[in-house]
């Protein structure tokens, strides 16, 4: 288990690394895509903001320019009449009145004479303005208002052209933000004689400046050429403050100075200004001739607020996704590692059971020929295991001149089957060690298997005990495929319908017997052979088995031949079951069906065996009991003679008796390797002699002669051969 | 092979049960030998349960018959089967025994 633990640990380590890498890659991919998306979204949003701001700027600029143009036109259109009225200063107020009345945007106007132009008035500046719904006539030439030094008066004369003044708060005229356009007026000699002006209120600017609704915190500002904010004192204080703060901070920033330079050179454009931690997008455009600038300031948060919000949501979702990925991977790794551990354990168990199975297989005799010293038996057997461990078995051994053999098939496949197979095989060996009867062996085997059978497995089983001396086979078949017996023909061995082993305890098994003769053979197999299927799902079948068994071959070649047949038949179909075969070729008891043979030692007690031998002979020949007893008597007499006299006292020797049934006769041959002795040469006893004269011996050979029809003797190859023929 | 001997006055009966082949003859030889003590009287050999006899068995019968002849007794063979009777015939034993 320690090894498995280590494997598991190293697997966990590897899996964790793989998982981490996966999460990392997924995270990087997500981050990259969201960065790219963010970048392009931002670019789009900046473009959108720029477009909105520039549209707003342009619209506002047109509105302002409209007022500017109207004012300039109003002033210029009165230039000629002002020139004409220069000589009559008192009429100049009329000119001013005309300017104001004729142009609704103009709130006030003056024609201020250059000092010294008129001899009558050193200073003269009539001023006409709107006051409520009426027109008021005033003069600017007062003691406390030194008009010749005012900017609106000085600048046009200096430049000789129209001039827009810095916006100013009109202290006299209602505390409103105002600006003045002024033009120089020349007399008919071309001398600068006066300045004509038009004052306009900038109150309407409030409509354009301050909050604009393109973004929540967007502000539109207008500054004079000196950078002063053009704003009415009546405008919202809070706004004023917030704008002023923003602008004050701007003023100190380097960017603002550059921005101002750009504005002064009459360029329009945009810039990002940083004040404190707040970035602001600034879009600006100049207003021609006035030297004013418009700008729209939008905090970065307003522009990117939505995208940042989206970005945050996306990032949150991505994080959640990654977290879930990690959790899923962790769960996967755990279950995988558990599965792998299980798999590893399973593999290990299977491997060990394969080893166990092959150990079991190695206990099964697999060396051929198994009994090289014996010439009365030719054995071959083979198990071709399917891929899975299976439960087929065969086994055999020789005890007391008896050949015990078995072949079986455990129901099912796999490890349990192979275990049952191993148990069955070892029980077969144990139970057969002291018991000759197949039915007794099977009953005990069945009881043991049934007692321990908790898995309802059963074993089909064939057990045979072949007496190698005389070819007598006793067998018992427990639900297995009946073997084929090869005599003059090839037929299925008749079997009783016994239940398989392990099904029911206490079952009796019916034993059967058959006489095997020289050159007879048995072929045992499992259903792995008869039920071998080809690709068309046809089974090999018993008749193909029978066909393949024809022809004279040794046991090994028979199996090879059978294997080849079934392989050719099956083709590429997979082998689904173990295929087990056993071929037994009996070569002992070299007699024909009408031949009997027995070998006895030179001991009197051996003569008792003759009786059953003679019973067999007579039974097979179909003789009646009277003839049978006489034959028995004749043979006993002849054999007794050999047993008692052929070998010197105390030495061991044997006597062979064969009985051959020929047409119309029964021929016995009694052969011994003892001293040459011709019983036929013995004189006939006198059976009519009186009791007193009767010899004790000599009756035996007399009986032989009397009972048998022909008695002949020869001594050949060191053997006494006595041939006795009885005509039937 | 079994021999059951019973005595009644001067009549001794020996019932032979089974096959009297060569080994059996050697087996029962001592019992038959003991019967010879009564050879002056009548010895009945009950063969109703004798299924087989070989020359060794016949030899035992003959030795008993000879003893009786010496001592003036007699041996009666009783209830022999046809098969054994034919053996007696083949060997001339029918003439040597009183067969009942």
Interface residues (C-beta under 8 A of the other chain):
Chain A: X604 X605 X607 X608 X610 X611 X625 X626 X629 X630 X632 X633 X636 X637 X640 X643 X687 X688 X689 X691 X692 X694 X696 X697 X699 X700 X702 X703 X706 X707
Chain B: X19 X21 X22 X23 X26 X52 X53 X54 X55 X56 X58 X59 X62 X63 X65 X66 X69 X82 X83 X86 X87 X90 X91 X92 X95 X96
